[in-house]
Amino acid sequence: MTGLLGALLPAVPLVAGLLGLLLPPAPRRDSATGGDRARSAAVTLGVTGAAGALALAVALLFTVDGPTETSATWVDFGGLAVTLGVRLDGAAALVAVAVTAVALAVQVYSIGYLRRGPHDDVDVDHRYPPYAAQISLFTGAMLLVVVAGDLIMLLVGWEVMGLCSYLLIAHDRRLAGAPAAAMKAFLVTRVGDVGFLLGIALLGVSTGSFRIADVLAHDHSGATLTAAGLLLLAGVAGKSAQFPLHTWLPDAMAGPTPISALIHAATMVAAGVYAVARLYPLFTAAPVTLTVLGVLGAITLLLGALAATAQDDIKRVLAWSTVSQLGYMTGALAVGSPSAALFHLLTHAAFKALLFLAAGAVIHAVGTTLMSEMGGLRRSMPVTFWCTVVGLGALAGVPPLAGFWSKDGVLSVAESAALEGTGPAPSWVGWIVWIAGLIGVAVTAWYAGRLLLRAFFGAPRLPLVQPHDPPAVLRWPVLLLAVPAALLGLVGFVGAFADRLRFPTVPVAGSEDGLVHLGPGVLLPLAFLLFGAALVTLGWRRDPAADPAAALGLLRPVFARAFRLDDVQRTLVVRPVRALARAARTGDEVVVDGAVEGSGRAASGLGAGLAALHRAALPRAAAGVLAGALLIGLAAALVGVNR
C-alpha cells in the first residue's frame, strides 16, 4: 500500500504538468476572458492538493522500522539494470510533505501574484497555463528525487528540476535580466550535473546495479568510492548553491517571487542536501568527501551571510541568506548528522518560503524591490510585518521559533565533532563548521535586523505610495506558512517525529545526538545572536534614516559584490571558454568549411573551364565542317563542268 502511494506521489503532478505543456492551448477567446487561466488554476491546485494528500498519507502510514522499497526492472543493459520503483523512509515522507505544502501555498499565491505587480499585463492570462504546468512538472520532479529507489530515476527528476528552473526564471522574457539569469542558472548547474552524472555512472558500473539499496549494500573499493563521492558533490554544489557554483542563485531572483519561494529557497536548492543524506553511508565510507563538503559548507555559510549584509534588493538579501543556510545543512552532513541537516532543511523550507512570499507582498505594495525606497510599512501592512518578524526570527535563530531548534542541532553536532571527534571527518572539520556557524549566527542576526528596520521602520521613503496588506489570495498562504515557521521546532520534541528523521543505516557513533535539543553550548550561539542584533539596532538608533550597512565602510562594496567572485569566474572561466569557442568557430569556418568549400569551388572552376573550352570549340568545328562541305561542293562542281 505504501509503495503504491509512493509511486503515485510523483506521478500525479508529473503527468499533469506534461499534459499541461503538451496539450494545445485553449482558444484565444477563452484566454481573453480568463477561462483558460481559471481552468489551469483549478487543475493545478487540485493536482498539488492530491499530491499533498498522498504525501501526508505516506507519512502517516510509514513505520520507522527501516526503509521500504518497491521496484521493477525497466531496462537491462547486459546485467546492468535500471529499475522503476520507490524507496521510502521517514525522512522521505516528511520532505515530501514539506515539498507539497510549499508548492500548494505557492500555487495559491501565484493566482493573485500574476495578476498584480511587475507581471501584470494584457497577456498574463495567456501565459498563466504554461506557468502553472511548469510548477506542477517541477513539483513532480522534486518528489521523484525524494522517493526514487534508483539512481537513474533520481537523475531524471534532478534534471527535470533544472529544466523547470530555467523555464520559470525566464517566465516573462520581457523583464530585464530574466533571460540571462535563466541561462546562467541553467549553465552553472549543468557544470555540476556533469559530475553528478559521472558519479552515478561510476557507482552503477562498480555495483552492477543502479538501485539505491544495491549501491548502499555493495562493498566498494576506497578509490572508486572516493572518486564517485567527489563527482556527486559537484552536482550537489551546483544544485544546492555551494561555493564555487553558488553564483547563479542570487541572479535567479529575476524570476517571479513565488518561484523564488518554491524553487530557490524551499525545494530545488535543498535537493543536493537531500541526495547526500539519501546516500550518506557511501560518504561516511569515504571521509575525504565529507572533509571537502565541510570546507565548502563553511566557506559558503560565511560567504552568503556576509554578502547579504550589503544588498539593497530585498530578494537578493533573502537569496544570499539561502546560500548561507544551505551551508549550515552541508556542514551538518560533514560532521556526521544527516538528521540535523534534514531538520534544518524542513524548518528552512517553512521560514524562507514565508519570507519570500511576504517580500512579494511588500514589493506589490510599494512597486520596488529596493529597501532604500521602502520604510515605514509597519503600520500600513501589519499582517505582512508580523509574518516577516516570525520569518526573520526563525532565520536568525530566535527562541522558540523553528530556526532556533534546527540551527542549534547543527551547531551542537559541530561542537561535538570539534571537541570530542565524534564525526566521520577529521575533528578540524568540526572546528571550522562550528566557528563558521557561530559567526554566521551573529551576521544573520545583523542582516535580518537590517532588513526589518529598512523595510518596516523609520519614515516612508516613497510618500506618494499608499501601501496596504495584500488581498486574501496573497495573504493566506503567508499566514499559513507562518505557523510551521514558528512552531515546527517544537514538534522536534515529539519522539515519533525525531525517529522519522533518523537514518538507522548510518554507522556513525553519536552522529545523531545533536538532533533538536538544547546542546551544552547553546548560550554561546545566543550570545552571538544578541551581539549581531545589538550592533544593527544601536547603529540604527543613532541615525534611523541611514542604512546600517554604511557601518561596513570599505567592506560594503566588497560584500555587495560577493567578493567579486562573479568577476573571477568571468575572467577565469567565461572569457576563456568564449575565446575557445570563437577559436573553434573560426577554425571550423576557415579550415573545415574552407577546405570543403574550396574543393567545391575548385571543382566548379574546373567544370566551368571545360565548359568554356567546349563552348569555344563548337563554333570552330562547325565552321570547319561548313568550309569543308563548301570545298567538296566546289570540287564536285568543277569536275562536272570538265566532263
C-alpha positions in Angstrom: 0.0 0.0 0.0 2.7 2.4 1.0 4.7 1.6 -2.2 1.7 2.3 -4.4 1.1 5.6 -2.7 4.8 6.4 -3.0 4.7 5.7 -6.8 1.6 7.8 -7.3 3.2 10.7 -5.3 5.5 12.0 -8.2 3.4 10.5 -11.0 0.3 12.7 -10.4 1.9 16.1 -10.7 4.4 14.9 -13.4 1.5 13.7 -15.7 -0.5 16.8 -15.0 2.5 19.0 -15.8 3.3 17.2 -19.0 -0.3 17.3 -20.2 -0.5 21.0 -19.4 2.6 21.6 -21.6 1.9 19.3 -24.5 -1.8 19.7 -25.0 -2.8 22.5 -27.3 -3.8 25.8 -25.6 -7.4 26.8 -25.2 -8.9 29.1 -27.8 -7.7 32.7 -27.6 -11.1 33.9 -26.7 -11.0 31.8 -23.5 -7.7 33.3 -22.6 -9.0 36.8 -23.2 -11.8 36.2 -20.7 -9.7 34.4 -18.1 -11.4 31.0 -18.8 -8.1 29.3 -19.7 -6.4 30.7 -16.6 -9.3 29.6 -14.3 -9.2 26.0 -15.7 -5.4 25.8 -15.3 -5.6 27.1 -11.7 -8.3 24.6 -10.8 -6.4 21.7 -12.3 -3.1 22.7 -10.8 -4.5 23.3 -7.3 -6.3 20.0 -7.5 -3.2 18.1 -8.6 -1.0 19.7 -6.0 -3.6 19.1 -3.3 -3.9 15.5 -4.3 -0.1 15.1 -4.1 -0.1 16.7 -0.7 -2.8 14.2 0.5 -0.7 11.3 -0.8 2.4 12.7 0.9 0.5 13.0 4.2 -0.9 9.5 3.8 2.6 8.1 3.2 3.9 10.0 6.3 1.1 8.7 8.5 1.3 5.1 7.2 5.1 4.8 7.1 6.7 2.8 10.0 10.1 3.7 11.4 11.4 0.1 11.3 13.5 0.9 8.2 13.3 1.8 4.5 10.7 0.1 2.4 11.3 -0.4 -1.3 9.2 -1.5 -4.3 10.8 -1.8 -7.7 10.6 -3.5 -11.1 13.2 -3.8 -13.8 12.7 -1.2 -16.6 15.8 -1.6 -18.8 18.6 -4.2 -18.6 21.9 -3.4 -20.3 23.6 -6.8 -20.2 23.0 -7.2 -16.4 23.2 -3.5 -15.5 19.5 -2.8 -14.8 17.6 0.4 -14.4 14.6 -0.1 -12.2 11.3 1.7 -11.7 10.4 1.9 -8.1 10.3 3.9 -4.8 12.4 3.8 -1.7 10.6 5.3 1.3 11.8 6.1 4.8 10.7 8.6 7.4 12.8 11.4 6.1 11.5 10.9 2.5 7.9 11.1 3.8 8.5 14.3 5.8 10.4 16.0 2.9 7.6 15.1 0.5 5.0 16.7 2.9 7.1 19.9 3.0 7.5 20.0 -0.8 3.8 19.6 -1.5 2.8 22.1 1.3 5.1 24.8 0.0 4.1 24.0 -3.6 0.4 24.4 -2.8 1.0 27.7 -0.9 2.9 29.0 -3.9 0.2 27.9 -6.4 -2.5 29.7 -4.4 -0.2 32.8 -4.1 0.5 32.8 -7.8 -3.1 33.1 -8.7 -3.1 36.6 -7.3 0.6 37.4 -7.9 0.5 37.1 -11.7 -2.5 39.5 -11.8 -0.6 42.2 -9.9 2.7 43.9 -9.9 5.5 43.6 -12.5 4.0 40.6 -14.3 0.6 42.2 -14.8 -0.3 42.8 -18.5 -2.9 42.1 -21.1 -1.3 38.7 -22.0 -1.0 37.4 -18.4 -4.0 35.1 -18.7 -2.5 33.5 -21.8 0.9 33.0 -20.0 -0.5 31.5 -16.8 -1.4 28.0 -18.1 2.2 27.1 -19.0 3.5 28.7 -15.8 1.1 26.5 -13.7 2.0 23.4 -15.8 5.7 24.1 -15.2 5.2 24.3 -11.4 3.3 21.0 -11.5 6.1 19.4 -13.5 8.7 20.8 -11.1 6.8 19.5 -8.1 6.6 16.1 -9.6 10.3 16.1 -10.4 11.3 17.1 -6.9 9.0 14.4 -5.5 10.7 11.9 -7.8 14.1 12.8 -6.4 12.6 12.3 -2.9 11.1 8.8 -3.4 13.3 7.4 -6.2 14.6 3.9 -5.5 17.0 4.0 -8.4 19.9 6.4 -9.2 18.8 6.8 -12.8 15.3 7.8 -11.8 16.7 10.2 -9.2 18.8 11.7 -12.0 15.7 12.1 -14.2 14.0 14.1 -11.5 17.2 16.1 -10.9 17.5 17.2 -14.5 13.8 17.9 -15.0 14.0 20.3 -12.0 16.9 22.1 -13.7 14.8 22.5 -16.9 11.8 23.8 -14.9 14.0 26.2 -13.0 15.3 27.7 -16.4 11.7 28.0 -17.7 10.3 29.6 -14.6 13.1 32.1 -14.0 12.6 33.3 -17.6 8.8 33.2 -17.3 8.4 36.8 -18.5 11.2 37.3 -21.0 10.5 41.0 -21.3 11.8 41.6 -17.8 15.3 43.0 -17.7 17.8 40.3 -16.8 15.4 37.4 -16.7 16.6 35.5 -19.8 20.2 36.0 -18.9 19.6 34.9 -15.3 17.8 31.8 -16.5 20.6 30.9 -18.8 23.2 31.4 -16.1 21.3 29.2 -13.7 21.0 26.5 -16.3 24.6 26.5 -17.4 26.2 26.8 -13.9 24.1 24.0 -12.5 24.8 21.9 -15.6 28.5 22.1 -14.8 27.9 20.4 -11.5 25.4 18.0 -13.1 28.1 16.6 -15.4 30.0 15.4 -12.3 26.7 14.1 -10.8 26.0 12.0 -13.9 29.6 10.6 -14.0 29.4 9.8 -10.3 26.1 7.9 -10.8 27.6 6.0 -13.8 30.7 5.1 -11.8 28.6 3.7 -8.9 26.3 1.8 -11.3 29.2 0.2 -13.2 31.1 -0.7 -10.0 28.0 -2.1 -8.3 26.3 -3.7 -11.3 23.1 -2.0 -10.4 21.6 1.5 -10.1 19.2 0.5 -7.3 20.0 2.6 -4.3 19.7 -0.4 -2.0 22.2 -2.4 -4.1 24.6 0.6 -4.2 24.5 1.1 -0.5 25.0 -2.6 0.2 27.9 -3.1 -2.2 31.4 -3.3 -0.9 33.1 -0.5 -3.0 36.8 0.0 -3.2 38.2 3.0 -1.5 39.4 4.8 -4.6 36.2 4.2 -6.6 34.0 5.3 -3.7 36.0 8.5 -3.2 36.0 9.4 -6.9 32.3 8.7 -7.1 31.6 10.7 -4.0 33.6 13.7 -5.2 31.8 13.6 -8.6 28.4 13.6 -6.8 29.5 16.5 -4.7 30.0 18.5 -7.9 26.3 18.1 -8.6 25.4 18.9 -5.0 27.5 22.1 -5.2 25.6 23.2 -8.3 22.1 22.3 -7.2 22.5 23.5 -3.6 24.4 26.6 -4.5 27.7 25.8 -2.7 30.9 27.5 -3.3 32.2 27.9 -6.1 29.0 27.1 -8.0 26.8 29.4 -5.9 26.8 32.4 -8.2 23.6 31.5 -10.1 21.2 31.7 -7.1 21.2 35.5 -6.4 20.7 36.3 -10.1 17.8 33.8 -10.3 15.8 36.4 -8.3 14.9 37.9 -11.6 12.2 35.3 -11.8 8.7 35.7 -10.2 8.8 35.9 -6.4 6.6 32.7 -5.9 9.2 30.8 -7.9 12.0 32.2 -5.7 10.0 30.8 -2.7 9.3 27.4 -4.2 12.5 26.5 -6.2 15.2 28.8 -4.9 14.5 28.7 -1.2 12.4 25.7 -0.2 12.9 22.7 -2.6 15.3 22.5 -5.5 18.3 24.1 -3.7 17.7 21.5 -0.9 17.9 18.6 -3.4 21.6 18.3 -3.1 21.5 18.2 0.7 18.8 15.5 0.5 20.8 13.5 -2.1 23.8 13.4 0.2 21.6 12.3 3.2 20.0 9.7 0.9 23.4 8.2 0.1 25.0 9.0 3.4 26.6 5.6 4.1 28.7 6.0 0.9 30.0 9.3 2.1 30.9 8.1 5.6 32.8 5.2 4.0 34.9 7.8 2.1 35.7 10.5 4.7 37.6 12.6 2.2 34.3 13.5 0.6 32.9 14.8 3.9 36.0 16.8 4.5 35.6 18.5 1.2 31.9 19.0 1.9 32.7 20.5 5.3 35.2 23.0 3.9 32.8 24.1 1.1 29.9 24.3 3.5 31.9 26.6 5.9 33.0 28.9 3.1 29.5 29.0 1.7 28.0 29.7 5.1 30.2 32.8 5.7 30.2 34.0 2.1 26.4 34.0 1.8 25.9 35.7 5.2 28.5 38.5 4.5 27.1 39.1 1.0 23.6 39.5 2.5 24.7 42.3 4.7 25.2 44.8 1.9 22.4 44.1 -0.6 19.8 46.7 -1.2 17.4 44.4 -3.2 15.2 42.6 -0.6 15.1 39.5 -2.7 18.8 39.3 -3.0 19.2 39.6 0.7 17.0 36.6 1.1 18.8 34.8 -1.8 22.2 35.2 -0.1 20.6 34.2 3.1 19.5 30.9 1.4 23.1 30.3 0.2 24.3 30.7 3.8 21.6 28.5 5.4 22.5 25.8 2.8 26.0 26.0 4.2 24.6 25.0 7.6 23.0 22.0 6.1 26.1 20.7 4.3 28.1 21.5 7.4 25.8 19.2 9.5 26.3 16.4 6.9 30.0 16.9 7.0 30.2 16.5 10.8 28.1 13.4 10.9 24.4 14.3 11.3 22.0 13.9 8.3 19.2 14.3 10.8 20.3 17.7 11.9 20.8 18.7 8.2 17.3 17.5 7.2 15.6 19.1 10.2 17.2 22.4 9.2 16.1 21.7 5.7 12.5 21.4 6.8 12.4 24.5 9.0 14.3 26.5 6.4 11.7 25.5 3.8 8.9 26.9 6.0 10.5 30.2 7.1 12.3 31.0 3.9 9.2 30.4 1.8 7.3 32.6 4.3 9.9 35.4 3.9 9.9 35.3 0.1 6.1 35.4 -0.1 6.0 38.2 2.5 8.6 40.1 0.4 6.4 39.6 -2.6 3.6 41.3 -0.7 5.9 44.2 0.1 7.1 44.5 -3.5 3.5 44.7 -4.7 2.6 47.3 -2.1 5.5 49.7 -2.9 6.3 48.8 -6.5 10.0 48.2 -5.9 12.4 45.6 -4.6 14.9 48.2 -3.2 14.9 48.6 0.6 16.3 52.1 0.1 12.8 53.1 -1.3 10.8 51.4 1.4 10.4 52.2 5.1 7.5 52.8 7.5 5.5 49.8 6.4 4.9 48.5 9.9 1.7 50.4 10.4 0.2 50.2 6.9 1.0 46.5 6.5 0.6 44.9 10.0 -0.1 41.4 8.8 2.9 41.3 6.5 5.0 42.9 9.2 4.3 40.3 11.9 4.7 37.5 9.4 8.1 38.9 8.4 9.1 39.2 12.1 8.3 35.5 12.5 10.3 34.6 9.4 13.3 36.7 10.2 13.2 35.5 13.8 13.3 31.9 12.7 16.0 32.7 10.2 18.2 34.3 12.9 17.5 31.6 15.4 15.4 33.4 18.0 13.9 31.0 20.5 11.4 29.4 20.5 10.9 29.8 16.7 11.7 26.9 14.3 15.1 28.0 13.2 16.4 28.2 16.7 16.0 24.4 17.3 17.3 23.3 13.9 20.2 25.6 13.9 21.1 24.5 17.5 21.0 21.0 16.2 23.6 21.8 13.6 25.9 23.7 16.0 25.6 21.0 18.6 26.8 18.2 16.4 29.6 20.5 15.0 30.6 21.3 18.6 30.7 17.6 19.4 32.7 16.8 16.3 35.2 19.6 17.2 35.7 18.8 20.9 35.1 15.1 21.0 35.9 13.9 17.5 32.5 12.2 17.1 32.1 12.9 13.3 33.3 10.8 10.4 35.5 13.6 9.1 38.6 14.9 11.0 37.9 16.9 14.1 39.3 20.1 12.4 36.3 20.0 10.0 34.1 20.2 13.1 36.0 23.2 14.3 35.7 25.2 11.0 32.0 24.3 10.7 31.3 25.3 14.4 33.3 28.5 14.2 31.8 29.5 10.9 28.3 28.6 12.2 28.7 30.8 15.3 29.9 33.8 13.2 27.1 33.1 10.8 24.6 33.4 13.7 25.8 36.9 14.5 25.9 38.0 10.9 22.5 36.6 10.2 21.0 38.5 13.1 22.6 41.6 11.8 21.3 41.5 8.2 17.9 40.2 9.4 17.6 43.1 11.7 18.7 45.5 8.9 16.1 44.1 6.6 13.3 44.6 9.2 14.4 48.1 10.1 14.9 49.3 6.5 11.6 47.9 5.2 9.2 48.4 8.1 10.6 51.1 10.4 11.5 54.7 10.0 9.9 57.2 7.7 8.3 56.2 4.4 10.8 56.9 1.6 8.1 56.8 -1.1 5.5 59.3 0.3 3.2 59.1 -2.8 2.7 55.3 -2.4 -0.2 54.1 -0.2 0.8 50.6 0.8 -1.6 48.1 2.4 -1.7 44.4 3.2 -2.3 42.2 0.2 -5.7 40.6 -0.7 -6.7 37.3 0.7 -5.3 35.1 -2.1 -1.8 36.5 -1.3 -2.3 36.9 2.4 -3.5 33.5 3.5 -0.5 31.5 2.1 1.8 33.8 4.1 -0.3 33.4 7.3 -0.4 29.6 6.9 3.4 29.4 6.4 4.0 31.5 9.5 2.6 28.6 11.6 5.3 26.0 10.8 8.0 28.7 10.8 7.0 29.5 14.4 6.1 26.0 15.7 7.9 23.4 13.7 10.9 23.3 16.0 8.7 22.4 19.0 7.5 19.3 17.1 11.0 18.1 17.3 10.5 17.1 20.9 7.9 14.5 19.8 9.7 11.2 19.7 8.0 9.9 16.6 9.0 13.0 14.6 12.6 12.7 15.6 12.6 8.9 14.8 11.3 9.6 11.3 14.4 11.7 10.7 16.8 9.1 11.8 18.9 7.0 9.5 19.3 3.6 11.0 21.8 2.5 8.3 24.3 5.3 9.2 27.2 3.6 11.0 28.5 6.7 12.8 28.6 6.5 16.5 27.0 9.5 18.2 26.2 11.2 14.9 22.5 11.7 15.8 23.0 13.1 19.3 22.6 16.7 18.2 19.0 16.5 16.9 16.7 19.2 18.1 17.8 19.6 21.7 19.5 22.3 23.8 23.2 21.5 23.5 25.6 22.3 26.2 26.9 25.3 24.2 23.6 26.9 23.4 24.5 30.0 25.4 27.3 30.8 23.0 25.1 30.9 19.9 22.6 33.0 21.8 25.4 35.4 22.7 26.4 35.7 19.1 22.7 36.2 18.1 22.3 39.0 20.6 25.6 40.6 19.6 24.6 40.8 15.9 21.1 42.1 16.8 22.5 44.7 19.1 25.0 46.0 16.6 22.4 46.7 13.9 19.9 48.1 16.4 22.3 50.5 18.1 23.6 51.7 14.7 20.1 52.4 13.5 19.1 54.2 16.7 21.9 56.7 16.1 20.6 57.6 12.7 17.2 56.0 11.7 17.5 57.5 8.2 20.8 55.9 7.5 21.5 52.4 6.1 23.2 50.3 8.8 25.3 48.8 6.0 27.1 52.1 5.9 29.0 51.0 9.0 30.7 48.4 6.9 32.8 51.1 5.4 35.2 49.9 2.7 33.9 46.4 3.1 30.5 47.3 1.9 31.2 47.2 -1.9 33.2 44.1 -1.4 30.3 42.3 0.3 27.8 43.8 -2.1 29.7 42.2 -5.0 30.1 39.0 -3.0 33.9 39.3 -3.0 33.7 39.8 -6.8 33.6 36.0 -7.4 31.3 36.6 -10.4 34.1 38.7 -11.9 36.7 36.0 -11.0 34.5 33.3 -12.7 34.0 35.6 -15.7 37.8 36.1 -16.0 38.9 32.5 -15.3 36.1 30.6 -17.0 33.6 32.5 -19.1 36.1 34.6 -21.1 38.5 31.7 -21.8 35.6 29.5 -22.8 34.2 32.2 -25.1 37.7 32.7 -26.6 38.0 28.9 -27.2 34.5 28.9 -28.7 35.4 31.7 -31.0 38.7 30.0 -32.0 36.8 26.8 -32.6 34.3 28.6 -34.7 37.0 30.4 -36.7 38.8 27.1 -37.2 35.6 25.4 -38.3 34.8 28.2 -40.8 38.3 28.8 -42.1 39.8 25.3 -42.0 37.0 22.8 -42.2 34.4 24.8 -44.1 37.2 26.4 -46.1 38.6 23.0 -47.2 35.1 21.8 -48.1 34.0 24.9 -49.8 37.4 25.3 -51.5 37.2 21.8 -53.0 33.7 22.7 -54.2 34.9 25.9 -55.8 37.8 24.1 -57.5 35.5 21.5 -59.0 33.2 24.2 -60.1 36.0 26.2 -61.7 37.3 23.1 -63.5 33.9 22.4 -64.8 33.5 26.0 -65.9 36.8 25.8 -67.7 35.9 22.7 -69.6 32.5 24.1 -70.4 34.2 27.2 -71.8 36.5 25.1 -73.9 33.6 23.2 -75.3 31.7 26.4 -76.0 34.7 27.9 -77.8 35.4 24.7 -79.8 31.9 24.0 -81.2 31.7 27.2 -83.4 35.2 26.5 -84.9 34.3 22.9 -85.6 31.0 23.9 -87.2 32.9 26.5 -89.3 35.4 23.8 -90.4 32.7 21.4 -91.4 30.9 24.1 -93.4 34.2 25.1 -95.1 34.9 21.5 -95.9 31.5 21.0 -97.3 31.9 24.1 -99.4 35.2 22.9 -100.8 33.8 19.5 -101.5 30.9 21.1 -103.3 33.1 23.3 -105.4 35.4 20.4 -106.3 32.4 18.4 -107.4 31.1 21.2 -109.5 34.4 21.7 -111.2 34.7 18.0 -112.0 31.2 18.1 -113.5 32.0 21.1 -115.7 35.2 19.5 -117.1 33.2 16.5 -118.2 
